[in-house]
Amino acid sequence: MTNYQHIHFIGIGGIGMSALARYFNNLDITVTGYDKTPSVLTTALEKEGIAIHFEDRGTKILQLLPSKNNTLIIYTPAVPQSLEEYQILLQEDFTILKRAAVLGLISKGAFHETVSFRTLAVAGTHGKTTTSCLLAHVIKAATGSVKAFLGGISTNYQTNMLMDADAEWLVVEADEFDRSFLHLTPYGSIITSTDADHLDIYGDGASLAKTFQEYVELVPKDGIVVQQANVLLKPLAKTQISYDVNNPTADVNFNNLRYENGIFIGDLHYQNEVFKGVSLGLPGLHNAQNAAAVFALCYSIGIDPNAIVAAFKTFQGVKRRFETLIQKDNFVMIDDYAHHPTAIEQLISSVRLMYQEKSVSIVFQPHLYSRTRDFIEGFASTLASADQIYLLPVYPAREPWMEEGTSEVLFSKIHHDNKYLLQKEDFMEKMKNWLPNGVLLTVGAGDIDRLVPTLFNIFSKKLP
């Protein structure tokens, strides 16, 4: 795999694809790519020297990639295979690999003459991105170097790819979508959750759980598996550690959690040691869970526990993961990627803990008709725990319209007196006359993030 001189990405603007593009660009391989629309990520890649086009070039793509012998094509299933550019490359017999397969090859060291790193992966139906970013940050802060492919933009490093040459550890996000994580060969892994999700791929929760079991068995017997106390997978690894919050039966227990003077702190218990007053850079019960998991894995690979605890305090989080955009006495605006009922429940619970005297309003854009249909009761009850609900149309992504998975059906199941179902443009018009108060959450994995800058500007002009 070290012979490729040109790598072309179909769907280069995705968070996972862009990290791979940066990796190969870092290796001084010529990198080009296609994406449907420009974005902040594609603009950043272009500034780093990567040529990107935003139209389907069809047969003209062959002018950009003259030799199939030294060119690798990497594509993501998020791009329809009907794309003419993709079909031409397929017909011309170029080597074409999925993003997940390439990440798996990298974890095996396939693109390096020598391999000096081992892989640590973070799996789970939610919590992967923040946990993997925290894991990478702790390793880098404690040891000085890390390699990492992250599923979000780290606020500490303003990138989704870290590539220190002498790093001993490679941190990756192990994605269960399309069974992608089965390509990996992790030495150690965190499993945050196995809640049912991606039922359009798996059919039911039992099939998803079976695939997670296949994944955890990829960790070797001399490796390490750290899993949330409610996860009941059976690893082959001899080192198995459970973690939780306020659960004394877990091997790692983070308890006595409180929010004091703008800082989220608690006490970490592991084996016979207690680390009191551990400060987290990010608030939220889910971030306490993440910290407990990262502590367990980093401690197990030999990192000084005091260095781990010190690194927690400097962690600044991930873009669109509990990202506080406005913090005033009378108004707080938080943007979050949550798109599963459990993740939304954790988000609202954390906000309630932090801002006990404030009302909570949520604007939510469901992601996928199938997910909305499969978890419609969970979405309805979770959203109803907010004080005010603004529901936007479903972001369909790769899916055709499904009547039973629309926002209209979800809206009808939300038992609440203060709820609104609005098109994006109508919601934005309403916000122009809305008096900022309490906490406003903008939530979803679609394109709701594109509304956020405008909302920020609207509210900033109204606030002192």
N, C-alpha and C positions, 0 to 999 in steps of 0.2 A: 504493500500500500504506500510505500515511500516514493513511488515512481510518478505519481500524478503531479503535473505541472500546472493544471488548470482545473478549478472546481467551480461548477455552476449550480446555483441554488434556485429552485422553483418554489417560490414562497419565502423569499429571503427576509421579509419584514416580520415574521413571527418571532416571538421571544426566544424560543429554542433554536430556531434556524439562524437567527442573527448572532447568537453566541457561537455557533459552529463556524459561521462566516468569519467572525473575528479571530477565532482560533487558527483557521487556516491562513488568514491574512497575516497573522502573527508569525506563521512559519515561512513567510515570504513566498507562498504559492499564489498564483494569479487567481483572484476570486471575482466572479460576476454573479448577477442574480436578476430574477424577475419577481415583481410583486404587483398586485392589482392596483394598489393606490399608494401614494407617498404617505409617510408618517414620520413622527419624531425619530423612530428607530432607523428608518431607511435614510433619512437625512444625516444622521450620525454616522452610518456606515459609509455613505458617500464622502463625508469629510475625512474618513479614515482611508480613503483611496480605493473604495470598492465601486465598480461601475454597475449601476442598476437601471433597468428599463421597466416601464409600467404599461407597456402594450404587448399583446400576444404577437410575437414576431413570426410565428409560423415557420415556414421554410427558411426565412432570413436568419434564424438562429444559427444555422450552419455556418454563416459568415463570421459569427462571433466565436464559434467553436470548431475550427477547421480539422482538428485531429481527435478522433475518438480513442486513440490508443493511450494518450496521456491525459485524458479529460474524465473527470468523475462528475456525475450529475446526482445532486441530492435533492429530494423532494419531500414535501409534507402532504399527508392525506387531506389537509385543510384546503388544498388547491384541487379543483375538479380535474380528473384525468382526461376530461374532454378538451382541455386546453390544447390548442393545435401545436404549440411549441413542444409540449410534453410528448404528444403523439409522434411528432417528427423525430425527436431524439430516440424514442422507443423503436420506431421503424428503422432508423439508421444504426441500431444495435450499440448505442452508447451504454456504458456501465451506469446503471441507475440504482441508487440505494435510498431507502427511507432514512429519515433523520435519526430514528431510533437505532437502526442498524449501525449507522456511522458512529453514534455516541458509544454503542457497545464496542465497536472496534477500537475507538480511542481509549476506552477503559482497559482494553487488553494491550495497549501500547502499539497498535498496528501502524501508526504513522510516525513512529520514532525508531531510530536505529537501535537505541538501548532504552530499556524501561526502568525508571528509578522511582516510580510512584505506585501506591496502592489506592484502590477506589473505596470511598465512603459514600453511600447512597441514602437518600431520604425518600421513602415511599409513603403513600397514604392518600385517601380520597380527598382530604383537605389538610392544609397545614404544611404541605411540602415546601412551598417557596420560601416562606419566612424562616422555617426551620433550617433549610439548606443554606440560606444566606447567613443565618446566625452561626451555623456550624463552620462555614468558610471564614467568617469574621473572627471567630474565636481561635481557630487554628492559625490564621495569619497574624493575629495580634499576639498570640502566645509563642509562636515559633518563628515568625518573620516571613513565612512563605506558604503559599497554597496554590493549587490549580483548582479551578471551579467553573462549572457550567451551571448557571443559575436561571431559574424560571421567572425572574423579575429583575428589575434594575435596583441594585443595591444602593441605598442612599449613602452609605459610607464611601463607596468606591465609584459611584455613578456609572456602573457598567454591569453587564450580566455575564462577564467572562473575566476570570483572573488567571494569569498564566506565569507564575514565578518559575523560572527555569529549574531551580534546585529543589522544588517542593517535593516532600515525601508523600503528600496526600492529595488525591483528586476527589473533589466533592461534586456530586451530580444529583440532580433531581430525577428520581425513578418514577416515570409516568406510567400509570396503569392503563391509560387510554390506548385502545388498539393493541393491548398486551405488550406495549413497547418495552417495559422494564425487564422483560425476559431476555433481552439482548445483553444485559449487563452482567458483569462478573465482580460483584462487590465483595471486599474483604469484611466490611462492616456495614450495617444498615440500621436506620431508624424507621419504624413503621408507626405513623401517627394515628391512623384510623383505617378501618376497612368497611366503613358505612357504604351501603348500596349507592352506586352512581354509574353513569355510562351504561344504563340498561339497554340503550340502543345497540351497544356492542355485545354485552354479556347476556342479555335476556332476563336474568334474575340475580338476586344477591348471592345465591349459593354458587353460581358460576364465577362471580367476581371473587368470592372468598377462596374458591379452589385455585384461581389463578394467582392470588396473593400467596397461597401456600406454595405453589410452584416457584414463585419469586424468592420467598424466604429460604427455600432449599438451595438456592444458588450461592448463598453465603457458606463458605467452607467450614469444616469442623473446627479449625483453628481461628475462625473469625468471630465476629461479635454481632449479636442482634439485640437491639434495644426497642422494645415495643410498649405502647401505651397499655396500661393495666387492663383495659377492657378488650384489648385485642388478644385473641386466643390462638394465634398461629403456632405451629410446632416446628421451630428451626432445627437444623442439624448442628448448628454451632453450639459448642460447649459453653461459651460465655453468653448467657441470656439474662437481660436486665429489664425489669418492668419499671415504669415511671407513671406518676400521676400527681394531681394537686389535691391536697387535703385527704390523702388516703394513706394511712400508716401501714397498710399491708403491701404497698408498692416498694420495690427495692430503693427507688429514688422518690422521695416525697417532698414536694414544695408546699409548705403550709404557712399559717400565720400571715397570709397575704393582706396587704393594706396599701392604700394610696395616701401618701403623706407629702405635703408641700410640693405637689407636682411630680413625685417620684413613686413608682410602683416597687414595693420591696416585700421580702418574705424570707423564710428560713428553709434552707436546703438540708435534707437528711439523707445520708447515704452510708450504708454499713454502720460503723460506730462513730461516724463523724457528723457534726452539725455545723453548718455555715450560716451564722445568724446575720440578719440585716443585709441580705443579698439584694443589690439594686439592679433593676432592669432598665435598659434604655427605652423600652417600649412598655406601655401599660397594657392591661388586658389579661383575663384568665387564660386565654389560649396562648399568650406569649409566656406565661409561667409554665404551661405544659411544654412549650418548645424549649425553654431553658433547661427544664429537668431532663429532657431527652438528650440535648446537646451535652449537658454536664456528664451524663452517664457514658456517652460514647467517647468523649474527649478524655475523661478520666481513665477509661479502659485502654486507650491507645498510648497512655503514659504522659499526658499533658498535666503539668502542675495544677492542682485544683484551685489554688489561689490565683493563678494566671487566668483560669477559666472564668472565675467569679469577677475578676477585674475587667475582663473583656466584655462581659454582659453589660456593664454600665455604659460602655462606649458604643454599643450597637444602636444605629440610627434607623434601622428598619429597611423596608422595601417600598418602592413606589407602588401606590394603590393597595397597600396592605396596612389597614388602620392608619392611614396617612392623614395627619391633622394639618389642614390647610389654613384654617382660621381659628384662632384661640383668643377670644375676648371674654370679658366678665359675663356678658349677657348672651353671647353667641359663639358656638363652636361648630365648625364644618369638618367632617371626616369623610374621606373617600376610601372605599374598600372594594376588593375584587370578589367578595363572597358571592357564590352562586348556587349553594346547596343549603337546605333548611338548617342543618346543624351548624354550618359556618355563620349563617345569619343570626341564629340564636346566640352563639358565642359572642358575636359582635355587639348585639343589643345588650346582653347581660353585662359585658365589660363596660359599656357606656353607662349603664345604670349604676354600676359600682363606682365609677369615676365621678359622675355628675348627678348625684342623687337628687338634687333639687331642681334639675332642669327637665323640661319636656323633651321627648325624642321624636323627631320626624324622620321618615325614611322615604327616599325615592329609589325605587327598585326596578331594574330592567331584567326580566327573566332571560336566561340563556338556554336556547334550544326548546323547541316544542316538546320533544320527547321527555326531557328532564322536567319541564313544567307539568306535563301529564303524569309522569311516574311519581312525582313527589308533591302533587297539588295540595293534598291535605296538610302536609308538613309546612309548605310555603304559606298556606292560608293562616294556620295557627301561629306560626312564628311572626309573620308580618303584623298580625293583630296585636302583638305585644308592644308595638310602638304606639305613640299617642296620635300620630298623624301619618297617613300612608298615601304616597303618590306612586301609582303603578303605571309603568310605560309598556308599550307593546313588546312582545317577545323579540329578542335578537335571534334570528333563525340560524345564523352561521351556515353550516353545510346542509341544512335540512329543508325539505319542502313543507308547505303549510299543513298543519294538523289541527282540525277544529277542536279536538278535545284537549289540546295543549296550549290554547291561546290565553292571553292576558284577560280576555273577557270572561272565560270560564273561571280562571283563578279569582278574578275580582268578585264574582258572584258567591264564592265560597268564603270570602273574608268577612267575618262577623265583626263589624266595626262601624261606628257612626261617623267617623272622620276619615273617609277614604275617597280617593279620586282616581279615575282611570283616564289618562290623558295621552295624546300624541306628544312627541318630544317638543314640537314647536309650540303647542298649547301650554305645556308645562313651563317652558322657558318664558312665555308671555305672562303666565301667572306669577312667576318668581319676580318679575319686574315690579310688581305691586305688593310683594310679600315682605312683611316686616321681619328681618332676621331676629330670631329668638330661640333659646334653648339649644338643642343639638340637632343638626341636619346631617343625615347620612346619605351619601350617594353610593349606591351599591349595585354591582353586577359585573359580568365578565364579557359583555359585548362591547358596544361603542359608546356607552354612557360616559366614559372618561372624556370624550370629545366635548361634552357639555360643561365639564367642570371648570375650565378656564373662564368661560363666559359667566358662569355662576359666581365664580370668585370675584370677577370684576364688578358684577352687579352688587354683590353684598359689600364689597370693600368701599364702594362709593356711599353706601348707606350708613356704614359704621363709623363711630368717632375714632 
